[in-house]
């Protein structure tokens, strides 16, 4: 169990007493290279009344003693997720990480490898319960993963924006520092600059917000002015798509203009085919058919956009 070691220096006189904390360091937890399930001492506490996804980030070591970082997650989910995914909710839930300086994107389902694909065992259109059948009001899920091992992150010192994603639900975004050898220069990975222009007139999103919409096969959106200013280094907007039936998931970062007008929001647009296209997207023979899309930048997420066919 994690604990804190502190060293104190105490200075006393007739009138003052000064306590100086010299060091405060959290002991790393030991984490398996494979996901573990069930509530743990490091698991976050969640409200019993409000559906939510939460997680904490902890320094950790592997079972062989190598430094890494772990996340401990907890979720209180609406009962319909249990009807759709049964006991395989971690297989439907994505862990997403965005490298904060390069825009590289990484993601993986929160399940162990070699399990049957969730698309093959889910019940995509559960029937309403009968009058004498019990209903599931909510379901809890807990898991922990070695973030670097599970998402196959590069073996270098890096900071990532991390969030959890289950269809229409997302967690808050947290920053995680993954230990490793420092590299003086990391090649950028974000794609070409997408179509952008300063917003003229009244903004439609708050200064630290992102809006996302889709029409006619094109994504359009707006990024708040303060969010643009706070971004360090290269400014990258990341977009992610998750197909409901196939469970295909993809993500891509797009570089924004280096210079943006102070105090003004930025609008953006790109074709839907720049993010996802081809077999496995909105083409299932079964209904319902839908794709969930979310935009991310600097620790802020848009609302999840639901596209249907």
Secondary structure, DSSP 8 states (H G I E B T S, - for coil): ---EEEEEEEEE-SS-EEEEEEEEEE--EE--SS-EES--TTS----SSS-EEEEEEEEEE-TTS-EEEEEEEEEEEEHHHHHHHTT-HHHH-EEEEEETTT--EEEEESS-TT---HHHH--TT-----TTS----EEEEEEEEEHHHHHT--SS-EEEEEEEEETTEE---EEEEE-S---S------BS--EEEE--SS-SS-TT-EEEEEETTEEEEEE-HHHHHH--SS-EEEEEEEETTT--EEEEEEE--S---TT--EEEEEEGGGT--STTSS--SSS--EEEEEEEETTEE---EEEE-
